[in-house]
Amino acid sequence: MPLVMGIDPGLEHTGYGVLQGEGTRPRVLEMGVLTTERRGELIVRLQHLHEDVAQLLREARPELVVLEDLFAHPRFPRTAIVLGHARGVICLAVAASRTRMVTLAPSVVKRAVTGSGRATKTQVQEAVRALLGLRRLPEPHAADALALAYAGLARLRAVTR
């Protein structure tokens, strides 16, 4: 059964989720949030993020990693730059693990789990909880990562049919 890891990148909070399965309700194997020290040096935070993602990849051994595409809001250009750094070290960890990776736009992922590309964070959390049979709402970053994995799993199924 396919194993897919979704990663919602961020410098301070990086969500991750690992799904396995086929059919309408894949099984959640793991989910969580990696964090870095908010006041730490950028280079040290990036190193920790890289090491943590590399460790997750070694343990989970996914067939596919689904990473959220880079997006930028014109009013907050610095956010895109910092997010670019985080995505870069995540991409490096994935490449070093020789795992296949795809990137998906946030709107594509939201549409896959909620039916709307403009869904709110709360709507994504609720949809992920319902789709995956979770008892509680996952933390927002973990929910986004699970949504990425869910959308990636659906694409993987479509390719293998």
GUBAMAR-879788 format. One record per residue (C-alpha): x, y, z; chain. Coordinates in Angstrom, 2 decimals, padded with zeros to 5 digits. Last residue first. Example, Ala and Ser with C-alpha at 12.3 -4.5 7.8 and 13.67 -1.06 7.14 Angstrom:
! residues 2
013.67  -001.06  007.14  A;
012.30  -004.50  007.80  A;
***
This chain:
! residues 161
-004.79  003.18  -012.42  A;
-001.34  003.97  -011.04  A;
-001.44  007.68  -011.93  A;
-004.87  008.27  -010.36  A;
-003.81  006.46  -007.16  A;
-000.71  008.67  -006.86  A;
-002.85  011.76  -007.39  A;
-005.24  010.70  -004.61  A;
-002.27  009.94  -002.33  A;
-000.84  013.37  -003.05  A;
-004.14  015.07  -002.15  A;
-004.26  013.10  001.11  A;
-000.59  013.83  001.86  A;
-001.15  017.55  001.32  A;
-004.27  017.45  003.52  A;
-002.24  015.63  006.18  A;
000.37  018.39  006.02  A;
-002.31  021.10  006.29  A;
-003.82  019.31  009.28  A;
-000.38  019.07  010.92  A;
000.08  022.83  010.48  A;
-003.42  023.54  011.86  A;
-003.19  021.18  014.89  A;
-005.40  018.15  014.22  A;
-009.04  018.35  015.18  A;
-009.92  015.46  017.42  A;
-011.32  011.96  016.91  A;
-009.73  011.48  013.50  A;
-011.67  009.55  010.86  A;
-009.35  010.52  008.00  A;
-011.87  012.35  005.85  A;
-013.71  013.86  008.85  A;
-010.64  015.18  010.67  A;
-009.12  016.37  007.39  A;
-012.32  018.23  006.51  A;
-012.52  019.87  009.93  A;
-008.87  021.00  009.83  A;
-009.28  022.30  006.27  A;
-012.40  024.23  007.27  A;
-010.53  025.70  010.24  A;
-007.64  026.84  008.05  A;
-010.14  028.54  005.73  A;
-011.23  027.17  002.37  A;
-010.51  029.20  -000.78  A;
-009.77  026.31  -003.14  A;
-013.16  024.82  -002.29  A;
-014.21  021.15  -002.35  A;
-012.92  020.64  001.17  A;
-010.14  018.04  000.86  A;
-009.07  018.25  -002.79  A;
-010.07  021.93  -003.14  A;
-007.85  022.86  -000.20  A;
-004.95  020.93  -001.75  A;
-005.33  022.63  -005.12  A;
-005.65  026.07  -003.46  A;
-002.46  025.50  -001.44  A;
-000.49  024.79  -004.62  A;
001.01  021.33  -004.86  A;
004.63  020.22  -004.97  A;
005.75  016.74  -005.90  A;
008.55  014.66  -004.44  A;
010.08  011.24  -005.14  A;
012.35  010.04  -002.37  A;
016.10  009.74  -002.92  A;
016.71  010.46  000.79  A;
019.22  013.16  -000.18  A;
016.59  014.74  -002.45  A;
014.04  014.82  000.38  A;
016.54  016.40  002.78  A;
017.55  018.98  000.16  A;
013.91  019.79  -000.59  A;
013.32  020.39  003.14  A;
016.42  022.61  003.29  A;
015.11  024.67  000.39  A;
011.54  024.81  001.67  A;
012.78  026.42  004.88  A;
014.87  029.00  003.01  A;
011.97  029.77  000.67  A;
009.67  030.25  003.66  A;
012.07  032.91  004.95  A;
012.01  034.67  001.57  A;
008.24  034.34  001.23  A;
007.70  035.82  004.69  A;
010.01  038.72  003.86  A;
007.74  039.68  000.94  A;
004.73  040.38  003.22  A;
002.40  042.86  001.47  A;
002.82  041.10  -001.88  A;
001.65  037.79  -000.37  A;
003.87  034.99  -001.46  A;
003.36  031.34  -002.30  A;
005.79  028.48  -002.40  A;
004.19  025.18  -003.23  A;
003.26  022.84  -000.39  A;
005.33  019.69  -000.33  A;
004.08  016.20  -001.13  A;
006.60  013.46  -000.40  A;
006.16  010.11  -002.16  A;
007.06  006.49  -001.48  A;
007.54  007.29  002.17  A;
010.36  005.82  004.28  A;
008.77  006.77  007.64  A;
011.90  006.55  009.82  A;
014.55  007.80  007.39  A;
012.19  010.50  006.07  A;
011.40  011.70  009.59  A;
015.13  011.84  010.40  A;
015.85  013.89  007.26  A;
013.02  016.26  008.22  A;
014.49  016.75  011.70  A;
018.04  017.23  010.40  A;
016.94  019.79  007.80  A;
014.85  021.71  010.34  A;
017.73  021.73  012.81  A;
020.13  023.06  010.14  A;
017.63  025.71  009.10  A;
017.24  026.88  012.70  A;
021.02  027.01  013.10  A;
021.46  029.08  009.92  A;
018.67  031.46  010.89  A;
020.07  032.16  014.34  A;
017.62  031.38  017.13  A;
014.91  033.74  018.35  A;
011.96  031.62  017.24  A;
013.62  028.38  018.24  A;
012.62  025.76  015.69  A;
009.51  023.59  015.58  A;
008.53  020.35  013.90  A;
004.78  019.71  013.97  A;
002.99  016.41  014.08  A;
001.46  013.52  012.22  A;
002.05  009.80  011.95  A;
000.54  006.64  010.56  A;
-002.81  008.09  009.53  A;
-004.70  005.37  007.65  A;
-006.29  006.07  004.29  A;
-010.07  006.33  004.09  A;
-011.65  006.20  000.64  A;
-009.65  003.42  -000.90  A;
-005.95  002.93  -000.67  A;
-003.55  003.13  002.13  A;
-000.90  004.84  004.10  A;
-000.75  008.41  005.28  A;
002.13  010.34  006.88  A;
001.70  013.86  008.17  A;
004.07  016.74  008.68  A;
003.72  020.34  009.80  A;
006.66  022.71  009.86  A;
006.44  025.47  012.48  A;
009.05  028.21  013.00  A;
010.70  028.10  009.59  A;
007.66  026.86  007.74  A;
006.84  024.06  005.36  A;
003.62  022.02  005.30  A;
004.98  018.55  004.56  A;
002.84  015.64  003.37  A;
004.20  012.12  003.53  A;
002.77  009.33  001.36  A;
002.90  005.56  001.85  A;
001.34  003.43  -000.88  A;
000.00  000.00  000.00  A;
***
